[in-house]
Every structure is written in structure tokens, then in C-alpha cells.
Amino acid sequence: MLASPEHVLSTLESDGSRRWLYPLLSKGKLWKRRRVVGFVLAAIFILLPHLSIGGKPPILLDVAAREFTFLGTTFLPTDTLLLAIGMLLVFFSIVLATALGGRLWCGWGCPQTVYMEFLFRPIDRFFEGTTGKGGKPKREVTGALRVARWLVYLVVCMFLAHTFLAYFVGIEALSRWIQTPPWEHPTAFLVMAVTTVLMLYHFLFFREQLCLIACPYGRFQSVMLDRKSMIVAYDYNRGEPRKKGRRDPLPNVVDRSADQQKNNVADQTKTIGDCVDCNRCVAVCPTGIDIRQGLQLECVNCAQCIDACDDVMEKVGLPKGLIRYDSQDGIDGKGQGLLRARTVIYPMILLVVGGLFLYVLGGKYAFDAQMTRAPGNPFTRIGSTEVRNTLRLRLVNRSGVDQVYTIKALEPASVKLEVLDPAGLELKVGETATVPIVVDFNARVTSQSGHVDAVLEISDQSGNTQTKTYRLLGPLR
């Protein structure tokens, strides 16, 4: 049998056992910027359920009531067109962001990265004695230390799980449930408990394996990269061949001009590259890969290798940027090429889809009204000249207050309308009702084919009005 490589995956040893990663911490300028972004995103996640826009939370996914609120606007399951357009908006936004910035989301905005690198790893380093440095533990976490760490993890995960639950039930209901026994709200308590357990398992055990083997988003982004997409890249033209130690101005190292440094053009006459083979880029990588092996699926673009390499380059007296944000074509000296087909077409598609979304959203009414024909005979004769149609009016109160609706016929003049269940026109917030209606009209107003188009007006007590044209049926003339 063929011998397996040393590491089948960066987290898997050759014998199949788990390889635990203890990345060193490089506090460079990019890490400091990522920390600010991470803290801001975490603050937004925690504070958002507590805010209000027009009396509604910014985001509320009320699955039980089938109402979904975004930025003060409530959407119902009947808004399928808006849902489809919204999904297109999200898709093309991801495609455009990947074309421009590669996998920046994974390294700068993904909750897995934000909480793992700026919350849970610092907790680990505190108990392992490597605070502010990282790397392998200086002391074994056993006994009381292990229990204490698990308790800290439990408290943090419970807090995050409660915050997560607030996006589905609202902060008022969550506050009320926290102060009452779990058996009074078992479903919500079960959701919180399961979420807490999953978070504990993930951040204690699964950790970076989510990025390596489980996350579909990383794979989706990776297949959308092209040679001009921005990635974290190692300049092999400048770095190879590697040799340990400080670089002195020896004869076999030819000074590179400013143009060559700018365009990353390799000097073919040199025999020693700028890479000092210190392995710092591997030691700081949270997914355990070697960026010098080229573009890899496991790279989350966290830029820790950039900070580490820049620090080493400064110490050995060489220019920074051996590892940097660049494109594959940029490394080869072909330029970034920001303007290309996909970076022009995708924004145009986004503008069209975004405009369509706003147009459909602007056409939303304070209530939905739909006329349908009741089952049974299409029409009934009333006397010698009158014809009756039985209809059903379906109303949905989309406004933020209780409403009472009225309906009347505008034309033709002979149409008489009667609501069989007037109480059905009184709807609470978000309520739906189907109201039976009978419409009588003179058969003489029908066309040769036996129908007439009636104009009906539905309005609420807030002054919102909709006009509907509905075809009434009668006998052939």
C-alpha cells in the first residue's frame, strides 16, 4: 500500500488522528484592521435586535407567524416575486464581490472567523498561557482549568444563542421568556439549548474544520475566482529559491530596480530568493496551510501570513510584500485588470435587478386584495333582467394597525354589491380573511358574449385604496 502523506489534511495526521492547530498570533496592521471590523460586526449582531425602525425590529424572522421583517418592511409568504428578486440580488452581489475581492468575506466578515479568531482563540490562549502570542500551549489545560474554560465557553455560547433566538421571536418575547421557567416555553428553550450545544461542539472541537471540509460557501466562492481576482498570494518569482538567514548584498544577488519591484518581475540572474524559509507564514495560519504552495481551497484570506511575512522581511532588511493581496496575473507581472467583462457586466445586472426590486417593492399596498369566483354556478338569474355573481374577496392587512375595509362598485352604474359577512372586513394587524360577496347587475349591460367588466374599489380606514377590474358573467345576448 502507498504511504499516506505526513498530513492528509492540515488537521489530519497520516495515521488518521486529529492534528490540533495552535496558530501563532501576528499583530500586524491587517490583523488590527480585521479586529476592528470583527468587533464592529459582533456589536451589530448583538445590538440589532434591540433597535427599532418604525416600531419594528430591523430584522425579525417570525417563522411561526410567517412574517419576515427587514429594515422596517414586513414581507409575507405571498411576496414570492420579491423573494425571487431578492435572492438574485444576493447571488449577483456575491459573484461581484468574489470577482473583485476574492474570499475577503471568509477572512474579514464570516461569523466563524470573527468569533473563532477574536473571541474563542483568545479564551484558549488565556487558559493555555499564550495570551497575545498564540502557539502551542505553555501549560496543559486539565482539572479546574478545563472546567473553568468550559464554563466560560458555555456562558458565551448561551449569550450568542439567545441573541440568535431574538432574531426569530423578538427581544420582548425573549426577555419575557428569560424571566420565566423553561416549561412555559419549551420550543423556544429547546431551540436555544440545541443552538448552544452546537456552538459548544463547533468552537471546542470542530473549529477550523468547518472551513476545510464543511463550508459550501468557501467552495462556491473558490470556483468563481479567475486569474485577476484578488487573493492572498506568495510571490514565487521574488521568493524562490528559498534560503534561510539574513540577505547580504553579495555579488550573486543583483539589485532590483524600482520598476522591477513594482511589477514583481523576477531577476533571472539571482540565485537566492527573498524567502528566508522561516515558516512563520505556516505557523500563523489558522487553517494550517502553506501559502507558498499556491492558491488553495483552505485559504480563508485572513492575511495573518501577510503580517507575519512583512514582519520578517523588515527584520532581515528586505522589501515587504513577499506575501500580499494580489491576483495570479499580478504575481506574474500581467497587472491587476480591475476592469474586465465580469466586473462590468455584474454591476449592470445588479442595477437592473435592484431597480426591479425597488419597483416591485414600491408597488406594495398597505393591504392585499384579490377577487375570485365562488364555487358553483358562474351566475344566477334574479327575476327577468337581473343576474347575480357570487364572489370571494381575500384581504390581507399589511399595515401596522387594525383596519376596517369597505368595498363598492364604481361601474357600470347598474351593479349592486353586498357583503354577506361584514365582520370579515375587520382585520387585525397581519390578519387574513376571505369575505363572500354577491354582485347583482342588469343583464342588458353584458356584451354579446355574456360578460361585463366591473370596476370595484376597496379601501381601508387609513385612506389606502385599490381599484380592481373583475369580469362578471351573465347569459349570452
Secondary structure, DSSP 4 states (H G I P E B T S, - for coil): -PPPPSEEETTEETTS-B-----B----HHHHHHHHHHHHHHHHHHHGGG--BTTB-SEEEETTTTEEEETTEEE-TT-HHHHHHHHHHHHHHHHHHHHHHTTHHHHHT-HHHHHIIIIIHHHHHHHHT-TTTBSS-SS---THHHHHHHHHHHHHHHHHHHHHHHHHH-HHHHHHHHTS-GGGSHHHHHHHHHHHHHHHHIIIIITTHIIIII-HHHHHHHHT--TTS-EEEE-HHHHPSP--S-----TTSPPPPHHHHHHT---TT-SS-S-----HHHHT-TT---GGG---TT-----HHHHHHHHHHHHHT--S-SEEEE-HHHHTTS----SSHHHHHHHHHHHHHHHHHHHHHHT--SEEEEEEEPSS-S-EEETTTEEEEEEEEEEEE-SSS-EEEEEEEEESTT-EEEES-GGGGEE-TT-EEEEEEEEEEEGGGS-TTSEEEEEEEEEETTS-EEEEEEEEE----
